[in-house]
């Protein structure tokens, strides 16, 4: 994946945060915590993953879909829209 270093750092931080939040959700469920608390934390995990995905798309999705011969595959507006909507 060809994304600038600043974007990679931001995405990795968001994913690590989401990973920690997800571990917390699992622990909450195992401990029998209140449903409202679990759902609130699960929503936070979902938002963190969405933000990471949007950052990746915004920072270099074209490079992620390079052709087999190493040249960037041009993407149509419809293809880009489909990628964004996949994160929704």
TAJOVEN-V929849 format. One record per residue. N is the residue number from 1. PHI is phi in degrees with one decimal (none if undefined). PSI is psi in radians with two decimals (* if undefined). D_LAST is the distance of its C-alpha to the last C-alpha in Angstrom with 2 decimals. Layout:
N;PHI;PSI;D_LAST, N;PHI;PSI;D_LAST
This chain:
1;none;2.25;21.43, 2;-102.7;1.65;22.84, 3;-131.2;2.51;21.26, 4;-61.9;2.69;23.60, 5;-57.4;-0.68;25.10, 6;-63.8;-0.74;23.80, 7;-67.1;-0.70;20.14, 8;-60.1;-0.78;20.93, 9;-61.2;-0.78;22.56, 10;-64.6;-0.74;19.73, 11;-64.4;-0.80;17.19, 12;-62.5;-0.69;19.82, 13;-62.0;-0.76;20.54, 14;-64.5;-0.72;16.99, 15;-67.7;-0.68;16.90, 16;-65.9;-0.69;20.39, 17;-62.9;-0.78;19.58, 18;-62.3;-0.68;16.75, 19;-61.5;-0.76;19.34, 20;-65.5;-0.73;21.86, 21;-63.5;-0.71;19.74, 22;-65.0;-0.70;18.94, 23;-61.1;-0.66;22.69, 24;-65.0;-0.71;23.38, 25;-62.4;-0.77;21.30, 26;-60.0;-0.78;23.22, 27;-63.9;-0.67;26.44, 28;-63.5;-0.75;25.76, 29;-64.3;-0.79;25.29, 30;-62.0;-0.55;28.39, 31;-85.9;-0.06;30.31, 32;74.7;0.52;29.49, 33;-65.5;2.84;27.93, 34;-57.4;2.41;26.94, 35;-56.1;-0.72;23.80, 36;-60.2;-0.75;22.65, 37;-65.0;-0.72;23.02, 38;-63.4;-0.83;21.19, 39;-64.6;-0.66;18.13, 40;-60.2;-0.79;18.23, 41;-70.0;-0.64;18.35, 42;-63.7;-0.67;15.68, 43;-63.6;-0.65;13.28, 44;-64.9;-0.70;14.61, 45;-62.0;-0.79;13.97, 46;-60.8;-0.77;10.28, 47;-63.4;-0.72;10.17, 48;-62.8;-0.73;12.50, 49;-66.5;-0.72;10.63, 50;-59.3;-0.79;7.52, 51;-64.2;-0.69;10.41, 52;-63.3;-0.77;12.23, 53;-62.5;-0.78;9.78, 54;-63.4;-0.65;9.52, 55;-64.9;-0.73;13.27, 56;-62.4;-0.83;13.98, 57;-60.8;-0.81;12.44, 58;-67.2;-0.46;14.26, 59;-96.6;-0.21;17.36, 60;166.8;0.67;18.18, 61;-62.8;-0.53;16.05, 62;-57.5;-0.71;18.99, 63;-69.5;-0.47;21.25, 64;-68.1;-0.38;19.11, 65;-112.4;0.76;19.80, 66;-67.6;2.58;23.51, 67;-68.0;2.83;25.90, 68;-59.6;-0.53;28.24, 69;-84.3;0.10;31.09, 70;94.5;-0.15;29.39, 71;-86.3;2.52;28.74, 72;-64.7;2.29;25.31, 73;-83.9;2.14;23.86, 74;-66.8;2.45;22.98, 75;-111.8;2.46;19.56, 76;-79.7;2.90;19.28, 77;-61.0;-0.66;17.08, 78;-63.7;-0.70;15.52, 79;-65.7;-0.74;14.84, 80;-63.0;-0.74;13.24, 81;-60.7;-0.74;11.00, 82;-61.1;-0.70;10.06, 83;-63.3;-0.80;9.36, 84;-61.5;-0.76;7.09, 85;-68.2;-0.44;5.12, 86;-64.2;-0.42;5.57, 87;-86.0;-0.23;3.79, 88;-78.4;*;0.00
